[in-house]
């Protein structure tokens, strides 16, 4: 079931970035054929529902966030693909990894057999990477178009904001953002090439607008330790112990 209003936003994304909706559907069909039947949906529900969830991106503030995140070993963590390498290197293994498989393959392969749940996104540009899913122990598939079979659509565009939409879908009590700055600077962990900088900034802008839209209807309490986002309460690291329960 799609979020009310998502179809129009997906249409806007296709137009802005000149994506091919048919290729998105083709990718989703391939991913659906690779995925095995599982109880991943129930596992995520048990992890997230009614909990405080930390959603981690790879923005400029991630470096300062990592020492703080290490203090919350028992908190549920959803991480965007490009934040995984620095997190793992600092002993932080996310519970859920939101990815379109364009991150560090060695790191992804390293944790593919762990209990971490991968939420793999199918789109027109990653069809050739979907075979990697066969290496993943716990995996769910998502799409930006119509969900079907084993493929879901919780809303969202970039790995980071899709993580927030995921937490919303599974009824997180509180959602706190780390390393999700959505500004005019690109974090060093995103490994963005100079030629891709303009597109990356456009994606960040779109991701931020989607989170602002989500804030108008979600039942989750929303917080950010990163740059201000309309509808999210800006908090300092000192306030985390009060917020994280």
Secondary structure, 3 states (H helix, E strand, C coil): CCCCCHHHHHHHHHHHHCCCHHHHHHHHHHHHHHCCCCCHHHHHHHHHCCCEEEEECCCCCHHHHHHHHCCCCCCEEEEEHHHHHHHHHCCCCCCEEEECCCCCHHHHHHHCCCCCEEEEECCCCCHHHHHHHHHCCCEEEECCCCCECCEECCCCCCHHHHHHHHHHHCCCCEEEEECCCCCCCCCHHHCCCHHHHHHHHHHHHHHHHHHHHHCCCCCCEEEECCCCCCCCEECCHHHHHHHCC
